[in-house]
């Protein structure tokens, strides 16, 4: 075999192997994003299941706070709808409503010593707070995974493989401006 063709064959083999390496890395990153989303989804489902119990416990003690309870349930429905449709942008907006609604609910609960003393309320408050913390951690992991994927599919030579094989950028889980601001505790209690 002619040395020229041998060099061409070796170079072609190296290019193909490098393309396979890039493809495998992009697949791994894509699945990391899916796994990160699934982790968020599990916690959102758990919180979704706990919220009706919390609202019911609060209803037993808070006769005049229907509006607060209704906002929490509306936010719960919005999060559920966004989660089920996989709409990351809508989920960010619904999460903002949910966090604000829960903040209001817990602030209003302070005016009801009987409710605060309830073992059921304390358990649910602790459980939901724990879930909120877990969701925040998973959101960070999700956005980190999305960022790694999005960077790789825009870098050379990965962009060549990504475009040819249909890899697309994933959406970051972003929050509304209201969630990024400090909570006005005075407003919550008025």
Secondary structure, DSSP 8 states (H G I E B T S, - for coil): --HHHHHHHHHHHHHHHHHHHHHHHHHHHHHHHHHHHHHHHHHHHHHHHHHHHHHHHHHTT-TT-HHHHHHHHHHHHHHHHHHHHT-HHHHHHHHHHHHHHHHHHHHHHTT-HHHHH-HHHHHHHHHHHHHHHHHHHHHHHHHHHHHHHHHHTTSTTHHHHHHHTT----------HHHHS---HHHHH-
